Amino acid sequence: MNSVGEACTELKREYDQCFNRWFAEKFLKGDSAGDPCGQLFKRYQLCVQKAIKEKDIPIEGLEFMGPSKGKSENSS
């Protein structure tokens, strides 16, 4: 599946391959230490954020791309 932005599709493919390899070869065998794909994910995430802004895709109310704005720090 392609990414939201054409420029991000290759980064998505690289991240997906890294994650799938780590998941199958490490995580499922009990080794959950480390984050070998973290840098790839960050590069992909930045690319997607840029593509969303360029395409004016509304993302209000979505929290998957970072901390929510407008939530109070004291929720008691």
PQR file with spaces between the fields and no chain letter, atoms N, CA, C, O and H, PARSE charges and radii, in Angstrom:
ATOM       1  N    MET     1       0.848   -1.166    0.000 -0.4000 1.5000
ATOM       2  CA   MET     1       0.000    0.000    0.000 -0.0000 2.0000
ATOM       3  C    MET     1       0.897    1.234    0.000  0.5500 1.7000
ATOM       4  O    MET     1       1.896    1.284    0.719 -0.5500 1.4000
ATOM       5  N    ASN     2       0.538    2.221   -0.805 -0.4000 1.5000
ATOM       6  CA   ASN     2       1.290    3.463   -0.863 -0.0000 2.0000
ATOM       7  C    ASN     2       0.981    4.329    0.340  0.5500 1.7000
ATOM       8  O    ASN     2      -0.009    4.129    1.042 -0.5500 1.4000
ATOM       9  H    ASN     2      -0.273    2.180   -1.389  0.4000 1.0000
ATOM      10  N    SER     3       1.851    5.289    0.555 -0.4000 1.5000
ATOM      11  CA   SER     3       1.676    6.226    1.651 -0.0000 2.0000
ATOM      12  C    SER     3       0.775    7.375    1.208  0.5500 1.7000
ATOM      13  O    SER     3       0.428    7.490    0.033 -0.5500 1.4000
ATOM      14  H    SER     3       2.656    5.451   -0.016  0.4000 1.0000
ATOM      15  N    VAL     4       0.407    8.212    2.156 -0.4000 1.5000
ATOM      16  CA   VAL     4      -0.444    9.364    1.873 -0.0000 2.0000
ATOM      17  C    VAL     4       0.237   10.326    0.907  0.5500 1.7000
ATOM      18  O    VAL     4      -0.442   11.038    0.167 -0.5500 1.4000
ATOM      19  H    VAL     4       0.690    8.119    3.111  0.4000 1.0000
ATOM      20  N    GLY     5       1.542   10.359    0.903 -0.4000 1.5000
ATOM      21  CA   GLY     5       2.297   11.204   -0.020 -0.0000 2.0000
ATOM      22  C    GLY     5       3.222   10.344   -0.851  0.5500 1.7000
ATOM      23  O    GLY     5       3.889    9.455   -0.320 -0.5500 1.4000
ATOM      24  H    GLY     5       2.094    9.780    1.504  0.4000 1.0000
ATOM      25  N    GLU     6       3.272   10.598   -2.154 -0.4000 1.5000
ATOM      26  CA   GLU     6       4.132    9.789   -3.028 -0.0000 2.0000
ATOM      27  C    GLU     6       5.577    9.782   -2.551  0.5500 1.7000
ATOM      28  O    GLU     6       6.254    8.756   -2.623 -0.5500 1.4000
ATOM      29  H    GLU     6       2.731   11.320   -2.585  0.4000 1.0000
ATOM      30  N    ALA     7       6.044   10.911   -2.070 -0.4000 1.5000
ATOM      31  CA   ALA     7       7.427   11.010   -1.610 -0.0000 2.0000
ATOM      32  C    ALA     7       7.683   10.132   -0.385  0.5500 1.7000
ATOM      33  O    ALA     7       8.835    9.827   -0.078 -0.5500 1.4000
ATOM      34  H    ALA     7       5.494   11.745   -2.012  0.4000 1.0000
ATOM      35  N    CYS     8       6.636    9.729    0.310 -0.4000 1.5000
ATOM      36  CA   CYS     8       6.779    8.945    1.541 -0.0000 2.0000
ATOM      37  C    CYS     8       6.688    7.437    1.303  0.5500 1.7000
ATOM      38  O    CYS     8       6.974    6.656    2.211 -0.5500 1.4000
ATOM      39  H    CYS     8       5.700    9.977    0.061  0.4000 1.0000
ATOM      40  N    THR     9       6.306    7.024    0.130 -0.4000 1.5000
ATOM      41  CA   THR     9       6.056    5.602   -0.125 -0.0000 2.0000
ATOM      42  C    THR     9       7.303    4.750    0.081  0.5500 1.7000
ATOM      43  O    THR     9       7.213    3.663    0.653 -0.5500 1.4000
ATOM      44  H    THR     9       6.074    7.658   -0.608  0.4000 1.0000
ATOM      45  N    GLU    10       8.456    5.215   -0.368 -0.4000 1.5000
ATOM      46  CA   GLU    10       9.691    4.443   -0.191 -0.0000 2.0000
ATOM      47  C    GLU    10      10.071    4.357    1.285  0.5500 1.7000
ATOM      48  O    GLU    10      10.510    3.306    1.752 -0.5500 1.4000
ATOM      49  H    GLU    10       8.529    6.098   -0.833  0.4000 1.0000
ATOM      50  N    LEU    11       9.903    5.460    2.024 -0.4000 1.5000
ATOM      51  CA   LEU    11      10.175    5.429    3.462 -0.0000 2.0000
ATOM      52  C    LEU    11       9.238    4.461    4.168  0.5500 1.7000
ATOM      53  O    LEU    11       9.653    3.750    5.084 -0.5500 1.4000
ATOM      54  H    LEU    11       9.546    6.313    1.645  0.4000 1.0000
ATOM      55  N    LYS    12       7.982    4.428    3.752 -0.4000 1.5000
ATOM      56  CA   LYS    12       7.017    3.497    4.331 -0.0000 2.0000
ATOM      57  C    LYS    12       7.446    2.065    4.074  0.5500 1.7000
ATOM      58  O    LYS    12       7.387    1.226    4.972 -0.5500 1.4000
ATOM      59  H    LYS    12       7.645    5.006    3.009  0.4000 1.0000
ATOM      60  N    ARG    13       7.877    1.781    2.851 -0.4000 1.5000
ATOM      61  CA   ARG    13       8.313    0.435    2.502 -0.0000 2.0000
ATOM      62  C    ARG    13       9.516    0.018    3.353  0.5500 1.7000
ATOM      63  O    ARG    13       9.564   -1.105    3.856 -0.5500 1.4000
ATOM      64  H    ARG    13       7.924    2.464    2.121  0.4000 1.0000
ATOM      65  N    GLU    14      10.486    0.921    3.512 -0.4000 1.5000
ATOM      66  CA   GLU    14      11.666    0.621    4.326 -0.0000 2.0000
ATOM      67  C    GLU    14      11.284    0.368    5.775  0.5500 1.7000
ATOM      68  O    GLU    14      11.768   -0.581    6.392 -0.5500 1.4000
ATOM      69  H    GLU    14      10.448    1.833    3.103  0.4000 1.0000
ATOM      70  N    TYR    15      10.414    1.218    6.322 -0.4000 1.5000
ATOM      71  CA   TYR    15       9.987    1.033    7.711 -0.0000 2.0000
ATOM      72  C    TYR    15       9.215   -0.271    7.869  0.5500 1.7000
ATOM      73  O    TYR    15       9.460   -1.026    8.810 -0.5500 1.4000
ATOM      74  H    TYR    15      10.021    1.988    5.821  0.4000 1.0000
ATOM      75  N    ASP    16       8.281   -0.541    6.953 -0.4000 1.5000
ATOM      76  CA   ASP    16       7.494   -1.777    7.028 -0.0000 2.0000
ATOM      77  C    ASP    16       8.401   -3.005    7.014  0.5500 1.7000
ATOM      78  O    ASP    16       8.192   -3.942    7.785 -0.5500 1.4000
ATOM      79  H    ASP    16       8.082    0.072    6.189  0.4000 1.0000
ATOM      80  N    GLN    17       9.401   -3.002    6.145 -0.4000 1.5000
ATOM      81  CA   GLN    17      10.325   -4.137    6.071 -0.0000 2.0000
ATOM      82  C    GLN    17      11.098   -4.295    7.376  0.5500 1.7000
ATOM      83  O    GLN    17      11.243   -5.404    7.891 -0.5500 1.4000
ATOM      84  H    GLN    17       9.571   -2.240    5.519  0.4000 1.0000
ATOM      85  N    CYS    18      11.591   -3.184    7.905 -0.4000 1.5000
ATOM      86  CA   CYS    18      12.346   -3.227    9.163 -0.0000 2.0000
ATOM      87  C    CYS    18      11.461   -3.744   10.293  0.5500 1.7000
ATOM      88  O    CYS    18      11.864   -4.630   11.045 -0.5500 1.4000
ATOM      89  H    CYS    18      11.473   -2.283    7.487  0.4000 1.0000
ATOM      90  N    PHE    19      10.260   -3.190   10.410 -0.4000 1.5000
ATOM      91  CA   PHE    19       9.361   -3.597   11.487 -0.0000 2.0000
ATOM      92  C    PHE    19       8.979   -5.063   11.363  0.5500 1.7000
ATOM      93  O    PHE    19       9.019   -5.799   12.349 -0.5500 1.4000
ATOM      94  H    PHE    19       9.933   -2.470    9.798  0.4000 1.0000
ATOM      95  N    ASN    20       8.612   -5.495   10.166 -0.4000 1.5000
ATOM      96  CA   ASN    20       8.202   -6.892    9.975 -0.0000 2.0000
ATOM      97  C    ASN    20       9.338   -7.853   10.294  0.5500 1.7000
ATOM      98  O    ASN    20       9.114   -8.910   10.885 -0.5500 1.4000
ATOM      99  H    ASN    20       8.580   -4.897    9.365  0.4000 1.0000
ATOM     100  N    ARG    21      10.558   -7.488    9.904 -0.4000 1.5000
ATOM     101  CA   ARG    21      11.723   -8.330   10.205 -0.0000 2.0000
ATOM     102  C    ARG    21      11.940   -8.401   11.714  0.5500 1.7000
ATOM     103  O    ARG    21      12.126   -9.486   12.265 -0.5500 1.4000
ATOM     104  H    ARG    21      10.740   -6.630    9.424  0.4000 1.0000
ATOM     105  N    TRP    22      11.917   -7.239   12.388 -0.4000 1.5000
ATOM     106  CA   TRP    22      12.106   -7.205   13.836 -0.0000 2.0000
ATOM     107  C    TRP    22      10.997   -7.991   14.542  0.5500 1.7000
ATOM     108  O    TRP    22      11.270   -8.761   15.463 -0.5500 1.4000
ATOM     109  H    TRP    22      11.766   -6.358   11.941  0.4000 1.0000
ATOM     110  N    PHE    23       9.766   -7.799   14.116 -0.4000 1.5000
ATOM     111  CA   PHE    23       8.633   -8.464   14.748 -0.0000 2.0000
ATOM     112  C    PHE    23       8.757   -9.984   14.637  0.5500 1.7000
ATOM     113  O    PHE    23       8.569  -10.696   15.624 -0.5500 1.4000
ATOM     114  H    PHE    23       9.544   -7.174   13.368  0.4000 1.0000
ATOM     115  N    ALA    24       9.071  -10.479   13.452 -0.4000 1.5000
ATOM     116  CA   ALA    24       9.145  -11.920   13.223 -0.0000 2.0000
ATOM     117  C    ALA    24      10.397  -12.547   13.829  0.5500 1.7000
ATOM     118  O    ALA    24      10.332  -13.628   14.414 -0.5500 1.4000
ATOM     119  H    ALA    24       9.224   -9.901   12.651  0.4000 1.0000
ATOM     120  N    GLU    25      11.528  -11.874   13.692 -0.4000 1.5000
ATOM     121  CA   GLU    25      12.800  -12.464   14.103 -0.0000 2.0000
ATOM     122  C    GLU    25      13.160  -12.210   15.559  0.5500 1.7000
ATOM     123  O    GLU    25      13.942  -12.967   16.134 -0.5500 1.4000
ATOM     124  H    GLU    25      11.581  -10.995   13.217  0.4000 1.0000
ATOM     125  N    LYS    26      12.618  -11.181   16.159 -0.4000 1.5000
ATOM     126  CA   LYS    26      12.965  -10.835   17.542 -0.0000 2.0000
ATOM     127  C    LYS    26      11.760  -10.890   18.478  0.5500 1.7000
ATOM     128  O    LYS    26      11.721  -11.699   19.405 -0.5500 1.4000
ATOM     129  H    LYS    26      11.983  -10.567   15.692  0.4000 1.0000
ATOM     130  N    PHE    27      10.783  -10.028   18.229 -0.4000 1.5000
ATOM     131  CA   PHE    27       9.668   -9.861   19.156 -0.0000 2.0000
ATOM     132  C    PHE    27       8.917  -11.160   19.401  0.5500 1.7000
ATOM     133  O    PHE    27       8.668  -11.522   20.551 -0.5500 1.4000
ATOM     134  H    PHE    27      10.815   -9.371   17.476  0.4000 1.0000
ATOM     135  N    LEU    28       8.554  -11.864   18.340 -0.4000 1.5000
ATOM     136  CA   LEU    28       7.800  -13.109   18.502 -0.0000 2.0000
ATOM     137  C    LEU    28       8.606  -14.206   19.186  0.5500 1.7000
ATOM     138  O    LEU    28       8.043  -15.200   19.644 -0.5500 1.4000
ATOM     139  H    LEU    28       8.756  -11.570   17.406  0.4000 1.0000
ATOM     140  N    LYS    29       9.918  -14.027   19.255 -0.4000 1.5000
ATOM     141  CA   LYS    29      10.781  -14.992   19.938 -0.0000 2.0000
ATOM     142  C    LYS    29      11.148  -14.518   21.336  0.5500 1.7000
ATOM     143  O    LYS    29      12.026  -15.091   21.982 -0.5500 1.4000
ATOM     144  H    LYS    29      10.375  -13.219   18.883  0.4000 1.0000
ATOM     145  N    GLY    30      10.467  -13.459   21.808 -0.4000 1.5000
ATOM     146  CA   GLY    30      10.652  -13.009   23.186 -0.0000 2.0000
ATOM     147  C    GLY    30      11.663  -11.894   23.371  0.5500 1.7000
ATOM     148  O    GLY    30      11.864  -11.445   24.499 -0.5500 1.4000
ATOM     149  H    GLY    30       9.754  -12.993   21.284  0.4000 1.0000
ATOM     150  N    ASP    31      12.301  -11.433   22.320 -0.4000 1.5000
ATOM     151  CA   ASP    31      13.289  -10.374   22.433 -0.0000 2.0000
ATOM     152  C    ASP    31      12.654   -9.047   22.030  0.5500 1.7000
ATOM     153  O    ASP    31      12.580   -8.721   20.845 -0.5500 1.4000
ATOM     154  H    ASP    31      12.137  -11.798   21.404  0.4000 1.0000
ATOM     155  N    SER    32      12.200   -8.287   23.019 -0.4000 1.5000
ATOM     156  CA   SER    32      11.544   -7.016   22.722 -0.0000 2.0000
ATOM     157  C    SER    32      12.451   -5.828   23.033  0.5500 1.7000
ATOM     158  O    SER    32      11.996   -4.684   23.029 -0.5500 1.4000
ATOM     159  H    SER    32      12.260   -8.551   23.982  0.4000 1.0000
ATOM     160  N    ALA    33      13.718   -6.088   23.298 -0.4000 1.5000
ATOM     161  CA   ALA    33      14.664   -5.019   23.624 -0.0000 2.0000
ATOM     162  C    ALA    33      15.028   -4.224   22.374  0.5500 1.7000
ATOM     163  O    ALA    33      15.110   -4.759   21.269 -0.5500 1.4000
ATOM     164  H    ALA    33      14.088   -7.017   23.301  0.4000 1.0000
ATOM     165  N    GLY    34      15.239   -2.957   22.584 -0.4000 1.5000
ATOM     166  CA   GLY    34      15.709   -2.107   21.506 -0.0000 2.0000
ATOM     167  C    GLY    34      14.607   -1.672   20.554  0.5500 1.7000
ATOM     168  O    GLY    34      13.491   -2.191   20.582 -0.5500 1.4000
ATOM     169  H    GLY    34      15.173   -2.522   23.482  0.4000 1.0000
ATOM     170  N    ASP    35      14.944   -0.726   19.729 -0.4000 1.5000
ATOM     171  CA   ASP    35      14.012   -0.192   18.738 -0.0000 2.0000
ATOM     172  C    ASP    35      14.802    0.018   17.450  0.5500 1.7000
ATOM     173  O    ASP    35      15.189    1.146   17.146 -0.5500 1.4000
ATOM     174  H    ASP    35      15.851   -0.304   19.707  0.4000 1.0000
ATOM     175  N    PRO    36      15.046   -1.043   16.690 -0.5600 1.5000
ATOM     176  CA   PRO    36      15.900   -0.926   15.514  0.2800 2.0000
ATOM     177  C    PRO    36      15.281   -0.104   14.385  0.5500 1.7000
ATOM     178  O    PRO    36      15.991    0.290   13.460 -0.5500 1.4000
ATOM     179  N    CYS    37      14.006    0.159   14.435 -0.4000 1.5000
ATOM     180  CA   CYS    37      13.323    0.850   13.339 -0.0000 2.0000
ATOM     181  C    CYS    37      12.891    2.265   13.724  0.5500 1.7000
ATOM     182  O    CYS    37      12.226    2.940   12.938 -0.5500 1.4000
ATOM     183  H    CYS    37      13.429   -0.161   15.186  0.4000 1.0000
ATOM     184  N    GLY    38      13.252    2.713   14.900 -0.4000 1.5000
ATOM     185  CA   GLY    38      12.802    4.005   15.397 -0.0000 2.0000
ATOM     186  C    GLY    38      13.169    5.178   14.507  0.5500 1.7000
ATOM     187  O    GLY    38      12.337    6.051   14.260 -0.5500 1.4000
ATOM     188  H    GLY    38      13.792    2.164   15.539  0.4000 1.0000
ATOM     189  N    GLN    39      14.394    5.212   14.024 -0.4000 1.5000
ATOM     190  CA   GLN    39      14.819    6.326   13.171 -0.0000 2.0000
ATOM     191  C    GLN    39      14.079    6.317   11.836  0.5500 1.7000
ATOM     192  O    GLN    39      13.705    7.371   11.322 -0.5500 1.4000
ATOM     193  H    GLN    39      15.070    4.503   14.224  0.4000 1.0000
ATOM     194  N    LEU    40      13.870    5.130   11.279 -0.4000 1.5000
ATOM     195  CA   LEU    40      13.097    5.030   10.039 -0.0000 2.0000
ATOM     196  C    LEU    40      11.673    5.526   10.257  0.5500 1.7000
ATOM     197  O    LEU    40      11.118    6.236    9.419 -0.5500 1.4000
ATOM     198  H    LEU    40      14.173    4.274   11.697  0.4000 1.0000
ATOM     199  N    PHE    41      11.088    5.146   11.389 -0.4000 1.5000
ATOM     200  CA   PHE    41       9.729    5.579   11.686 -0.0000 2.0000
ATOM     201  C    PHE    41       9.653    7.097   11.799  0.5500 1.7000
ATOM     202  O    PHE    41       8.719    7.707   11.278 -0.5500 1.4000
ATOM     203  H    PHE    41      11.539    4.569   12.070  0.4000 1.0000
ATOM     204  N    LYS    42      10.623    7.717   12.473 -0.4000 1.5000
ATOM     205  CA   LYS    42      10.613    9.172   12.632 -0.0000 2.0000
ATOM     206  C    LYS    42      10.715    9.869   11.283  0.5500 1.7000
ATOM     207  O    LYS    42      10.016   10.854   11.045 -0.5500 1.4000
ATOM     208  H    LYS    42      11.381    7.221   12.896  0.4000 1.0000
ATOM     209  N    ARG    43      11.576    9.372   10.395 -0.4000 1.5000
ATOM     210  CA   ARG    43      11.702    9.956    9.057 -0.0000 2.0000
ATOM     211  C    ARG    43      10.393    9.811    8.284  0.5500 1.7000
ATOM     212  O    ARG    43       9.949   10.750    7.624 -0.5500 1.4000
ATOM     213  H    ARG    43      12.144    8.572   10.589  0.4000 1.0000
ATOM     214  N    TYR    44       9.782    8.643    8.368 -0.4000 1.5000
ATOM     215  CA   TYR    44       8.513    8.410    7.694 -0.0000 2.0000
ATOM     216  C    TYR    44       7.416    9.305    8.273  0.5500 1.7000
ATOM     217  O    TYR    44       6.632    9.884    7.521 -0.5500 1.4000
ATOM     218  H    TYR    44      10.142    7.879    8.904  0.4000 1.0000
ATOM     219  N    GLN    45       7.356    9.422    9.587 -0.4000 1.5000
ATOM     220  CA   GLN    45       6.356   10.248   10.254 -0.0000 2.0000
ATOM     221  C    GLN    45       6.470   11.707    9.823  0.5500 1.7000
ATOM     222  O    GLN    45       5.456   12.348    9.548 -0.5500 1.4000
ATOM     223  H    GLN    45       7.993    8.952   10.198  0.4000 1.0000
ATOM     224  N    LEU    46       7.681   12.237    9.760 -0.4000 1.5000
ATOM     225  CA   LEU    46       7.876   13.618    9.324 -0.0000 2.0000
ATOM     226  C    LEU    46       7.421   13.813    7.880  0.5500 1.7000
ATOM     227  O    LEU    46       6.826   14.836    7.540 -0.5500 1.4000
ATOM     228  H    LEU    46       8.505   11.716    9.984  0.4000 1.0000
ATOM     229  N    CYS    47       7.704   12.838    7.045 -0.4000 1.5000
ATOM     230  CA   CYS    47       7.286   12.903    5.650 -0.0000 2.0000
ATOM     231  C    CYS    47       5.761   12.918    5.544  0.5500 1.7000
ATOM     232  O    CYS    47       5.197   13.698    4.776 -0.5500 1.4000
ATOM     233  H    CYS    47       8.188   12.007    7.321  0.4000 1.0000
ATOM     234  N    VAL    48       5.107   12.070    6.303 -0.4000 1.5000
ATOM     235  CA   VAL    48       3.639   12.008    6.284 -0.0000 2.0000
ATOM     236  C    VAL    48       3.043   13.313    6.805  0.5500 1.7000
ATOM     237  O    VAL    48       2.073   13.820    6.240 -0.5500 1.4000
ATOM     238  H    VAL    48       5.565   11.437    6.926  0.4000 1.0000
ATOM     239  N    GLN    49       3.608   13.855    7.864 -0.4000 1.5000
ATOM     240  CA   GLN    49       3.113   15.119    8.397 -0.0000 2.0000
ATOM     241  C    GLN    49       3.216   16.224    7.355  0.5500 1.7000
ATOM     242  O    GLN    49       2.295   17.027    7.204 -0.5500 1.4000
ATOM     243  H    GLN    49       4.396   13.444    8.323  0.4000 1.0000
ATOM     244  N    LYS    50       4.327   16.265    6.642 -0.4000 1.5000
ATOM     245  CA   LYS    50       4.519   17.266    5.590 -0.0000 2.0000
ATOM     246  C    LYS    50       3.491   17.069    4.472  0.5500 1.7000
ATOM     247  O    LYS    50       2.908   18.041    3.992 -0.5500 1.4000
ATOM     248  H    LYS    50       5.075   15.613    6.766  0.4000 1.0000
ATOM     249  N    ALA    51       3.267   15.832    4.057 -0.4000 1.5000
ATOM     250  CA   ALA    51       2.305   15.539    2.987 -0.0000 2.0000
ATOM     251  C    ALA    51       0.892   15.930    3.400  0.5500 1.7000
ATOM     252  O    ALA    51       0.131   16.453    2.585 -0.5500 1.4000
ATOM     253  H    ALA    51       3.740   15.042    4.447  0.4000 1.0000
ATOM     254  N    ILE    52       0.535   15.686    4.648 -0.4000 1.5000
ATOM     255  CA   ILE    52      -0.797   16.036    5.144 -0.0000 2.0000
ATOM     256  C    ILE    52      -0.990   17.552    5.100  0.5500 1.7000
ATOM     257  O    ILE    52      -2.052   18.037    4.710 -0.5500 1.4000
ATOM     258  H    ILE    52       1.152   15.262    5.311  0.4000 1.0000
ATOM     259  N    LYS    53       0.042   18.294    5.501 -0.4000 1.5000
ATOM     260  CA   LYS    53      -0.047   19.752    5.462 -0.0000 2.0000
ATOM     261  C    LYS    53      -0.162   20.246    4.024  0.5500 1.7000
ATOM     262  O    LYS    53      -0.973   21.123    3.729 -0.5500 1.4000
ATOM     263  H    LYS    53       0.905   17.899    5.818  0.4000 1.0000
ATOM     264  N    GLU    54       0.651   19.683    3.127 -0.4000 1.5000
ATOM     265  CA   GLU    54       0.641   20.110    1.731 -0.0000 2.0000
ATOM     266  C    GLU    54      -0.691   19.828    1.051  0.5500 1.7000
ATOM     267  O    GLU    54      -1.119   20.584    0.179 -0.5500 1.4000
ATOM     268  H    GLU    54       1.310   18.970    3.366  0.4000 1.0000
ATOM     269  N    LYS    55      -1.350   18.736    1.449 -0.4000 1.5000
ATOM     270  CA   LYS    55      -2.625   18.359    0.839 -0.0000 2.0000
ATOM     271  C    LYS    55      -3.827   18.928    1.587  0.5500 1.7000
ATOM     272  O    LYS    55      -4.974   18.673    1.219 -0.5500 1.4000
ATOM     273  H    LYS    55      -1.002   18.121    2.158  0.4000 1.0000
ATOM     274  N    ASP    56      -3.556   19.700    2.639 -0.4000 1.5000
ATOM     275  CA   ASP    56      -4.623   20.288    3.456 -0.0000 2.0000
ATOM     276  C    ASP    56      -5.629   19.249    3.933  0.5500 1.7000
ATOM     277  O    ASP    56      -6.838   19.478    3.883 -0.5500 1.4000
ATOM     278  H    ASP    56      -2.624   19.906    2.938  0.4000 1.0000
ATOM     279  N    ILE    57      -5.132   18.122    4.390 -0.4000 1.5000
ATOM     280  CA   ILE    57      -5.993   17.065    4.932 -0.0000 2.0000
ATOM     281  C    ILE    57      -6.315   17.419    6.382  0.5500 1.7000
ATOM     282  O    ILE    57      -5.398   17.562    7.191 -0.5500 1.4000
ATOM     283  H    ILE    57      -4.150   17.937    4.430  0.4000 1.0000
ATOM     284  N    PRO    58      -7.582   17.563    6.727 -0.5600 1.5000
ATOM     285  CA   PRO    58      -7.930   17.929    8.103  0.2800 2.0000
ATOM     286  C    PRO    58      -7.632   16.787    9.068  0.5500 1.7000
ATOM     287  O    PRO    58      -8.046   15.648    8.849 -0.5500 1.4000
ATOM     288  N    ILE    59      -6.913   17.105   10.131 -0.4000 1.5000
ATOM     289  CA   ILE    59      -6.564   16.073   11.112 -0.0000 2.0000
ATOM     290  C    ILE    59      -6.993   16.468   12.518  0.5500 1.7000
ATOM     291  O    ILE    59      -6.566   15.847   13.491 -0.5500 1.4000
ATOM     292  H    ILE    59      -6.577   18.030   10.309  0.4000 1.0000
ATOM     293  N    GLU    60      -7.832   17.495   12.636 -0.4000 1.5000
ATOM     294  CA   GLU    60      -8.282   17.919   13.953 -0.0000 2.0000
ATOM     295  C    GLU    60      -8.914   16.745   14.696  0.5500 1.7000
ATOM     296  O    GLU    60      -9.702   15.987   14.129 -0.5500 1.4000
ATOM     297  H    GLU    60      -8.178   17.999   11.845  0.4000 1.0000
ATOM     298  N    GLY    61      -8.565   16.609   15.950 -0.4000 1.5000
ATOM     299  CA   GLY    61      -9.135   15.550   16.770 -0.0000 2.0000
ATOM     300  C    GLY    61      -8.348   14.255   16.737  0.5500 1.7000
ATOM     301  O    GLY    61      -8.633   13.346   17.516 -0.5500 1.4000
ATOM     302  H    GLY    61      -7.925   17.224   16.411  0.4000 1.0000
ATOM     303  N    LEU    62      -7.364   14.146   15.854 -0.4000 1.5000
ATOM     304  CA   LEU    62      -6.554   12.931   15.798 -0.0000 2.0000
ATOM     305  C    LEU    62      -5.343   13.091   16.694  0.5500 1.7000
ATOM     306  O    LEU    62      -4.688   14.133   16.682 -0.5500 1.4000
ATOM     307  H    LEU    62      -7.132   14.884   15.221  0.4000 1.0000
ATOM     308  N    GLU    63      -5.045   12.069   17.466 -0.4000 1.5000
ATOM     309  CA   GLU    63      -3.940   12.145   18.418 -0.0000 2.0000
ATOM     310  C    GLU    63      -2.756   11.269   18.028  0.5500 1.7000
ATOM     311  O    GLU    63      -1.781   11.211   18.777 -0.5500 1.4000
ATOM     312  H    GLU    63      -5.577   11.222   17.476  0.4000 1.0000
ATOM     313  N    PHE    64      -2.800   10.595   16.901 -0.4000 1.5000
ATOM     314  CA   PHE    64      -1.754    9.645   16.577 -0.0000 2.0000
ATOM     315  C    PHE    64      -0.448   10.294   16.142  0.5500 1.7000
ATOM     316  O    PHE    64       0.573    9.612   16.064 -0.5500 1.4000
ATOM     317  H    PHE    64      -3.592   10.642   16.292  0.4000 1.0000
ATOM     318  N    MET    65      -0.452   11.579   15.860 -0.4000 1.5000
ATOM     319  CA   MET    65       0.756   12.219   15.354 -0.0000 2.0000
ATOM     320  C    MET    65       1.439   13.087   16.396  0.5500 1.7000
ATOM     321  O    MET    65       2.291   13.902   16.043 -0.5500 1.4000
ATOM     322  H    MET    65      -1.282   12.133   15.924  0.4000 1.0000
ATOM     323  N    GLY    66       1.100   12.942   17.637 -0.4000 1.5000
ATOM     324  CA   GLY    66       1.756   13.713   18.677 -0.0000 2.0000
ATOM     325  C    GLY    66       0.797   14.051   19.791  0.5500 1.7000
ATOM     326  O    GLY    66      -0.380   13.694   19.744 -0.5500 1.4000
ATOM     327  H    GLY    66       0.408   12.279   17.923  0.4000 1.0000
ATOM     328  N    PRO    67       1.302   14.738   20.788 -0.5600 1.5000
ATOM     329  CA   PRO    67       0.456   15.093   21.922  0.2800 2.0000
ATOM     330  C    PRO    67      -0.687   16.000   21.499  0.5500 1.7000
ATOM     331  O    PRO    67      -0.536   16.847   20.619 -0.5500 1.4000
ATOM     332  N    SER    68      -1.815   15.810   22.134 -0.4000 1.5000
ATOM     333  CA   SER    68      -2.993   16.623   21.823 -0.0000 2.0000
ATOM     334  C    SER    68      -2.810   18.032   22.332  0.5500 1.7000
ATOM     335  O    SER    68      -2.302   18.256   23.430 -0.5500 1.4000
ATOM     336  H    SER    68      -1.937   15.121   22.849  0.4000 1.0000
ATOM     337  N    LYS    69      -3.224   18.961   21.529 -0.4000 1.5000
ATOM     338  CA   LYS    69      -3.220   20.346   21.959 -0.0000 2.0000
ATOM     339  C    LYS    69      -4.581   20.602   22.598  0.5500 1.7000
ATOM     340  O    LYS    69      -5.603   20.089   22.142 -0.5500 1.4000
ATOM     341  H    LYS    69      -3.637   18.779   20.636  0.4000 1.0000
ATOM     342  N    GLY    70      -4.577   21.387   23.638 -0.4000 1.5000
ATOM     343  CA   GLY    70      -5.835   21.757   24.253 -0.0000 2.0000
ATOM     344  C    GLY    70      -6.219   20.894   25.448  0.5500 1.7000
ATOM     345  O    GLY    70      -7.144   21.239   26.184 -0.5500 1.4000
ATOM     346  H    GLY    70      -3.747   21.804   24.009  0.4000 1.0000
ATOM     347  N    LYS    71      -5.528   19.784   25.653 -0.4000 1.5000
ATOM     348  CA   LYS    71      -5.816   18.985   26.837 -0.0000 2.0000
ATOM     349  C    LYS    71      -5.122   19.614   28.041  0.5500 1.7000
ATOM     350  O    LYS    71      -3.963   20.020   27.959 -0.5500 1.4000
ATOM     351  H    LYS    71      -4.776   19.504   25.055  0.4000 1.0000
ATOM     352  N    SER    72      -5.819   19.688   29.121 -0.4000 1.5000
ATOM     353  CA   SER    72      -5.211   20.264   30.309 -0.0000 2.0000
ATOM     354  C    SER    72      -4.252   19.268   30.921  0.5500 1.7000
ATOM     355  O    SER    72      -4.420   18.053   30.808 -0.5500 1.4000
ATOM     356  H    SER    72      -6.761   19.359   29.187  0.4000 1.0000
ATOM     357  N    GLU    73      -3.239   19.818   31.574 -0.4000 1.5000
ATOM     358  CA   GLU    73      -2.247   18.958   32.220 -0.0000 2.0000
ATOM     359  C    GLU    73      -2.798   18.347   33.498  0.5500 1.7000
ATOM     360  O    GLU    73      -2.380   17.259   33.896 -0.5500 1.4000
ATOM     361  H    GLU    73      -3.103   20.804   31.666  0.4000 1.0000
ATOM     362  N    ASN    74      -3.712   19.021   34.132 -0.4000 1.5000
ATOM     363  CA   ASN    74      -4.330   18.503   35.360 -0.0000 2.0000
ATOM     364  C    ASN    74      -5.711   17.975   35.006  0.5500 1.7000
ATOM     365  O    ASN    74      -6.631   18.756   34.764 -0.5500 1.4000
ATOM     366  H    ASN    74      -4.051   19.905   33.809  0.4000 1.0000
ATOM     367  N    SER    75      -5.857   16.696   34.974 -0.4000 1.5000
ATOM     368  CA   SER    75      -7.149   16.109   34.599 -0.0000 2.0000
ATOM     369  C    SER    75      -7.929   15.629   35.802  0.5500 1.7000
ATOM     370  O    SER    75      -8.835   14.808   35.660 -0.5500 1.4000
ATOM     371  H    SER    75      -5.110   16.061   35.171  0.4000 1.0000
ATOM     372  N    SER    76      -7.596   16.127   37.000 -0.4000 1.5000
ATOM     373  CA   SER    76      -8.321   15.688   38.192 -0.0000 2.0000
ATOM     374  C    SER    76      -9.539   16.488   38.452  0.5500 1.7000
ATOM     375  O    SER    76     -10.251   16.232   39.424 -0.5500 1.4000
ATOM     376  H    SER    76      -6.860   16.794   37.116  0.4000 1.0000
